[in-house]
Amino acid sequence: MSANSRLTIAVHALAWMELNTRYGNEVATSEQIAGSVNTNPVVVRRLLTDLRRAGLVASRRGAGAGWTLARELAAITVLDVYEAVEPGILFATHRATPSQECPVGFGIRPVMQRVYDGAEQAVRDELIRTTMDDVLRDILAER
């Protein structure tokens, strides 16, 4: 099973958009962002649509069309981005109910749900501590 990179691409897009603004550009196109991410602009547009739905970006149509940040980076946490592009839970138990006649089948769901609940809370706690402003600052420090 491969890891999902939607969160990373969304964070990349937001950081790029802010830097693009700092360089004096009003809007960013999905093609420009996709060039930085090295992916198809359709992938970027889908993520930007999710981010727009969450109120993190806005779009312009017509002359000067493109995407802009809807909030300051310092007001966007990585958890905000995660919730915009990765709705739902991180971990799930069996889709079908395991055999309730089996000792393992009977106890696996409640035990694993407690483990998953704790793991998900730890992830959320970490993501909420980090703003997009922190991410961009750290990205720029990598040079």
C-alpha positions in Angstrom: 0.0 0.0 0.0 1.5 3.4 -1.0 1.3 6.5 1.1 -1.0 9.3 0.1 0.7 12.6 -0.9 -2.3 14.9 -1.1 -1.5 16.7 2.1 2.1 17.3 1.0 1.0 18.6 -2.4 -1.6 20.9 -0.8 1.0 22.3 1.6 3.4 22.7 -1.2 0.8 24.6 -3.3 0.0 27.0 -0.4 3.6 27.7 0.4 4.3 28.3 -3.3 1.4 30.6 -3.6 2.6 32.8 -0.7 6.1 33.0 -2.1 4.6 33.9 -5.5 2.7 36.7 -3.8 5.9 37.9 -2.1 7.5 38.1 -5.5 4.8 40.6 -6.5 2.3 38.3 -8.4 -1.3 38.7 -7.5 -2.5 35.2 -8.6 -1.1 31.8 -9.2 -2.2 29.4 -11.9 -2.6 25.7 -11.4 -0.1 25.2 -14.2 2.5 27.3 -12.4 2.0 25.4 -9.1 2.0 22.1 -10.9 5.4 23.0 -12.4 6.8 23.4 -8.9 5.2 20.2 -7.6 6.1 18.4 -10.8 2.6 17.0 -11.3 -0.3 17.4 -13.6 -2.2 20.7 -13.3 -5.4 18.6 -12.9 -4.1 17.2 -9.7 -3.4 20.7 -8.4 -6.8 22.0 -9.5 -8.6 19.2 -7.6 -6.6 20.0 -4.4 -7.2 23.7 -4.8 -10.9 23.1 -5.2 -10.8 21.3 -1.8 -8.8 24.1 -0.3 -11.3 26.7 -1.7 -14.2 24.7 -0.2 -12.4 24.9 3.2 -11.9 28.7 2.8 -8.1 28.5 2.5 -7.8 29.8 -1.1 -10.0 31.8 -3.5 -10.2 31.6 -7.3 -10.6 34.3 -9.9 -12.1 33.9 -13.3 -11.7 35.9 -16.5 -8.8 38.3 -17.1 -6.1 37.7 -14.5 -7.6 34.3 -13.6 -5.9 32.2 -11.0 -5.8 31.3 -7.3 -5.0 33.4 -4.3 -4.7 32.7 -0.6 -7.9 33.5 1.3 -6.1 33.8 4.7 -2.7 34.7 5.9 -0.3 31.7 6.2 0.0 32.3 10.0 -3.7 31.7 10.3 -3.6 28.4 8.5 -2.5 25.3 10.3 -1.3 22.1 8.7 -4.4 20.5 10.4 -6.6 22.9 8.4 -5.0 21.8 5.2 -5.2 18.1 6.2 -8.9 18.4 7.0 -9.5 20.1 3.7 -7.8 17.4 1.5 -8.0 14.3 3.6 -11.5 14.1 5.0 -12.3 11.1 7.1 -10.4 9.0 9.6 -6.8 7.9 9.4 -7.3 4.3 10.4 -10.2 1.9 10.1 -11.1 -1.4 11.5 -12.6 -4.3 9.4 -15.3 -3.4 7.0 -17.2 -6.6 7.8 -17.7 -7.7 11.4 -15.2 -10.3 12.3 -16.4 -13.6 13.7 -17.8 -13.0 17.2 -17.3 -16.6 18.0 -13.5 -16.2 17.7 -11.7 -14.7 20.7 -9.6 -12.5 18.4 -12.5 -11.6 16.1 -14.6 -10.6 19.1 -12.0 -8.3 20.7 -10.0 -6.9 17.7 -12.3 -4.0 16.8 -12.6 -2.3 20.2 -8.9 -2.8 21.0 -7.7 -1.5 17.7 -10.2 1.4 17.7 -8.6 2.6 21.0 -5.1 2.4 19.5 -6.3 4.2 16.3 -8.1 6.9 18.3 -4.9 7.7 20.3 -2.7 7.7 17.1 -5.1 10.0 15.3 -5.2 12.4 18.2 -1.4 12.5 18.3 -1.3 13.3 14.6 -3.9 16.0 14.9 -2.1 17.5 17.9 1.1 17.7 15.9 -0.6 19.2 12.8 -2.4 21.9 14.7 0.9 23.1 16.3 2.4 23.9 12.8 1.2 26.8 10.8 1.7 27.3 7.1 3.9 30.3 8.0 6.1 27.9 10.0 6.3 25.5 7.0 7.3 28.2 4.5 9.9 29.7 7.0 11.4 26.2 7.4 11.3 25.5 3.6 13.2 28.7 2.9 15.8 27.9 5.7 16.6 24.6 3.9 18.6 26.6 1.2 
